[in-house]
Amino acid sequence: MNVSGIFPALTTPYHQDGSVALDHFKADLARYNKTGLAGYVVLGSTGESVLLSFAEADSLLAAGKEAAAPGKLLIAGTGSESTAETIARTKRAAALGYDVALVKTPYYYKPAYNAESYLRHYRAVADASPIPVLLYSVPIFTGITLETPEIVALAQHPNILGIKDSSGAIQRIVEVAAQAPKAFQILTGSAGVLYPALVSGAKGAILALASPLPEKCVELFELFQSGQHAAAQTLQQHLALASKAIVSEGGIAGVKYAMDLRNYHGGLPRLPLLPLASANRARIAQIISQFEPATARA
């Protein structure tokens, strides 16, 4: 299975009463379907997956499958703290028609975990999964980094397709690309290093920034693919600044506010996440204004 290209880490919109707004979620997907995005990630970190009930998460998976255009690859975030629950969620995503499972590292008992813990966890999930598995290393949230030796060891498993590496460490991408089987695919989770990641062997990216700025993220990928490296580097500089302000500094609230400015359904995050501070709002509005004008909702 080919997971090259740009995938947005989809956000979860809410109604005024705090309930998940599946209608808004589907409306955003209808707009994304008209772009060059390779597919969608539902229930990733940017989707506030850890703040959703199982029923809410399940409803979003079903809505994503229903609203995605044919040919768009569907990736479900299925990682949980326990191996057994991760397997159950992965099987559920497969039953709903998802193509790939994105499995984050367990982290709650991190003092008791070691490399062997993660090798056994991921191998057990991959053994039981009906669909290919993407490893997910997101140390900013979990405090856990999958290092090169673990990644390379797991890359030998026939049902482990690749990794989403959100550490931003280009050296690790270079090391894994050099040592893992050629079929193992690396996706970066950081728009700030998208171009250098592609140069270093990544096949694409899963990006929070692709939720408010899908066209620009896709444009950078296509510039790289067509060998237009000078233009790609220039666009990378703009996207790095945007990613820093919107994603790194603004967090999920920043991503959602940037979506609002582009006439997507962003809205507020769910408590205990807080709304965006006014200073951040002004900075993000200034950055978004430098890109193409907002387009009306379809």
C-alpha positions, 0 to 999 in steps of 0.5 A: 500500500502506498501512503505517499502524499499529504494527509491532514490530521483532521480536527473534530468540530463541536456544536454549541452544546459541546456535542460532536458536529458530524455535519460540520465534519462531513462538510469540511471533508466535502471541501477537502475532497476537491483538493490534491490531498492523498487521504485523511487521518481521523482520530489523530492527535489534532482530532482531540482523540483522547478527549472523545468518548468511544461512541464519539470516536466511532461516529467520526470514523463512520462519518469519515468513511461516508464523506471521503471521496473514492480514492482517498486513503483512510487512516484511523488513529487506533492507539490506546494505552493497552495492547488489547484495546489497541487491537480492538480499536484497530479491528473496528476501524478495519471493519468500517473500511479504513485502509491503515491504522495509525498506532501511537506509543503507549505512554502512561506507565513510561517509567516501566516501559523500555524498547522491548515493551514497544517491540512486543506491543507493536508486533502484537498489534500488527499480528492481529490487525486486518489492515497495515499499521503505521507506527506513530512517534509523537514525543511532544505529547507522549514523552516517548520517542521511537528510536532508530533501532526500534523502528528498524526492527519493527520495519521487518514486520510484514504488516507494519507499513511505515511510521509517522514521525512527529519528532521533527528530527531529520537525522532519524529519517535519514537513518531509518531510510538507510536501514529499513526495508525499501517498502517501509514508508516514512511520513513526517508529522511536522510541516516545518520540516516537510521539504527536508524530510522528503529530501531525506527519504520521507514519502509524505506527511500527516500534518495538522497544518494541512487542515487549514492550508491543504492546498499549500501543503499539497503544493509543496509536495508536488513541487518536490515531486516535479523537481522544482526544488527552489520553489519548494524551498521558498514555500517551505520557508513560508509554511515553517513560519505558519506551522510555528505560529499556528501549530507549535504555538497555537496548538489545536486551538490555533489550528481550529482558529486558522480553519475558521479564517479559511471558512472551514469548521474549526471552532473551539477545542474541548476542555481542558484545552483552552481557547486561543489567546487574543495575541495568538489570534492576531498573529495567526490572522496575519499569517493566514492573510499572506496566503490565498484568500479564504474561500467560501464554504461549499 
